[in-house]
Amino acid sequence: MTSSETLYLTSHILSMARIDDASIEAELLVCHALGISKTRLYSEPERLLTSAEINHLWHLLRRRLFHEPTAYILKRCQFYGINFYIDNRVSIPRPETELLVEKAVEFAKQRFPLGNPIIADIGTGSGNIAISLALALPKAKIYATDISASALEVAGMNCQHHKLDSQVELIQGNLLEPLPQPVNVIVANLPYIKDSELKALSLEIINFEPIIALAGGEDGLDKIRCLLAQIPGKICPEGSLFLEVGQAQDKVVSSIINDYFPQASIELIPDLSGINRVVKVIL
């Protein structure tokens, strides 16, 4: 079987199984199984697969057909143009979260022209937000907290890979509690899915991603309330907070923030779909 035939067959199988973006996923799986780049895949369409390569691809494809996310199968994903190691100890970074990083970087560059703010990434998971911030702001000090020791192991692997061990400090603990000093900017993508909505999630999420990274309580906002309650003493004067929120949560979150910090300036920032995805707060 040639690589071109293999790609077509893999895409067809995924499509028949109603896997979203079947052609893209087929490219990823075939390239991984053959150990080649996408460019080589298309430049050598008549390349014949060995029996070992076919068996390896079938093993990967079978895992995907049982709804294991491709990012976990390949042990990698891309976020903010950066490659990250990923496994099921952490949730898979979503493209919409890139807006959170973009706005935090934009603010930090404007507010701190010398480029040396102290930033906390709360609920860091794989470290994708903290590392993206560190690479965009090389003079910034980044604290990255997570309550999960296993998640911090993954974040540590990514920090080592990107040579950021001295710039990004990983700390285990509950939200803001373990921070050793007040920070200028808090960035948080916390669990915000309602408990009642968990069962409606895709099998890829329900069966493979860590529930601790998803469940936000009855109304999805338990972790955000806890974070807001911990802010006093953990943020510098005129500090800022950047929160990612779910669809239709923006107004409720803004109201909760106003209850905690009546003098705060609150801005809602929409994503490309027009959904208010980021809440920017100047305290």
Residue pairs with C-beta under 8 A, 6 or more apart in sequence:
1 9
1 48
1 49
1 54
2 45
2 46
2 47
2 48
2 49
3 30
3 34
3 41
3 44
3 45
3 46
3 47
3 48
3 49
4 45
4 46
6 30
6 49
6 54
6 57
7 26
7 27
7 30
7 41
10 26
10 29
10 30
10 57
10 61
11 22
11 23
11 25
11 26
12 22
13 61
13 65
14 22
14 25
14 26
14 61
14 64
14 65
15 22
15 23
17 65
19 25
19 64
19 65
25 64
25 70
27 38
27 41
28 70
28 74
29 57
29 60
29 61
29 64
29 70
29 73
29 74
30 41
30 57
31 37
31 38
31 41
32 60
32 73
32 74
33 53
33 56
33 57
33 60
34 41
34 47
34 49
34 53
34 57
36 44
49 57
60 73
63 73
64 70
64 73
67 202
67 203
67 204
67 207
67 208
68 204
68 207
68 208
69 92
69 204
69 208
69 209
71 77
71 86
71 92
72 86
72 87
72 88
72 92
72 208
75 85
75 86
75 87
76 83
76 84
76 85
76 86
77 83
77 84
77 86
77 92
77 93
78 84
79 93
79 95
79 97
79 98
79 128
79 132
80 98
80 101
80 128
80 132
82 128
82 131
82 132
82 135
82 162
84 93
84 126
84 127
84 128
84 131
84 158
85 126
85 154
85 157
85 158
85 161
86 92
86 93
86 126
86 154
87 154
88 208
88 209
88 210
89 148
89 150
89 151
89 153
89 154
89 210
90 125
90 126
90 148
90 151
90 154
90 155
90 210
90 213
91 125
91 126
91 209
91 210
91 213
91 214
92 209
93 125
93 126
93 128
96 244
96 271
96 277
97 128
97 129
97 189
97 244
98 132
99 244
99 269
99 271
99 277
99 278
100 129
100 187
100 189
100 242
100 243
100 244
100 277
100 278
101 129
101 132
101 133
101 136
101 187
103 242
103 269
103 278
103 280
104 119
104 133
104 185
104 187
104 242
105 133
105 136
105 137
107 185
107 240
107 242
107 280
108 115
108 117
108 119
108 133
108 137
108 140
108 184
108 185
109 115
109 137
111 117
111 184
111 240
112 140
112 184
114 139
115 137
115 138
115 139
115 140
116 139
116 140
116 141
117 137
117 140
117 141
117 183
117 184
117 185
118 140
118 141
118 143
118 181
118 182
118 183
118 184
118 185
118 236
119 133
119 137
119 140
119 141
119 142
119 143
119 183
119 184
119 185
119 186
119 187
120 142
120 143
120 144
120 145
120 176
120 179
120 183
120 185
120 186
120 187
120 234
121 127
121 129
121 130
121 133
121 142
121 143
121 144
121 145
121 187
121 188
122 145
122 175
122 176
122 186
122 187
122 188
122 190
122 227
123 145
123 146
123 147
123 175
123 188
123 189
123 190
123 191
123 213
123 223
124 130
124 144
124 145
124 146
124 151
124 152
124 155
124 170
125 146
125 151
125 154
125 155
125 213
126 151
126 154
126 155
126 158
127 144
127 154
127 155
127 156
127 158
127 159
127 168
127 170
128 158
129 144
129 187
129 189
130 142
130 144
130 155
130 159
130 168
131 158
131 159
131 162
131 164
131 168
133 140
133 142
133 187
134 140
134 142
134 162
134 164
134 167
134 168
135 162
135 164
138 167
140 167
141 167
141 169
142 164
142 167
142 168
142 169
143 168
143 169
143 171
143 179
143 180
143 183
144 155
144 168
144 169
144 170
144 171
145 170
145 171
145 172
145 173
145 175
145 176
145 178
145 179
146 152
146 155
146 170
146 172
147 172
147 173
147 174
147 175
147 212
148 172
148 210
148 212
148 213
149 172
151 210
151 213
152 170
152 172
155 170
156 170
159 165
159 168
159 170
171 178
171 179
171 180
172 178
174 226
175 188
175 223
175 226
175 227
175 230
176 186
176 227
176 230
176 231
176 234
177 230
179 234
182 233
182 234
182 235
182 236
182 239
183 234
183 235
183 236
183 239
184 235
184 236
184 239
184 240
185 239
185 240
185 241
185 242
186 227
186 231
186 234
186 235
186 239
186 240
186 241
186 242
187 241
187 242
188 224
188 227
188 241
188 242
188 243
188 244
189 243
189 244
190 216
190 223
190 224
190 227
190 243
190 244
191 212
191 213
191 214
191 215
191 216
191 220
191 223
192 216
192 220
192 221
192 223
192 224
192 244
192 245
192 246
192 249
193 201
193 214
193 215
193 216
193 220
193 246
194 216
194 217
194 218
194 219
194 220
195 215
195 216
195 217
195 218
196 218
197 220
198 206
198 211
198 214
198 215
199 206
201 214
205 214
216 222
216 223
216 224
217 223
219 252
220 246
220 249
221 249
221 252
221 253
221 256
224 243
224 245
224 253
224 256
225 256
227 243
228 256
228 257
228 260
228 261
229 260
231 241
231 260
231 261
231 283
235 241
235 283
238 282
238 283
239 282
239 283
240 280
240 281
240 282
240 283
241 279
241 280
241 281
241 283
242 278
242 279
242 280
242 281
243 253
243 278
243 279
243 281
244 277
244 278
244 279
245 253
245 276
245 277
245 278
245 279
247 275
250 268
250 276
250 279
253 279
254 266
254 268
254 279
257 264
257 266
257 279
257 281
258 264
258 266
261 281
261 283
263 283
264 281
264 282
264 283
265 281
265 282
266 279
266 280
266 281
267 279
267 280
267 281
268 276
268 278
268 279
268 280
269 276
269 277
269 278
269 279
269 280
270 276
270 277
271 277
271 278
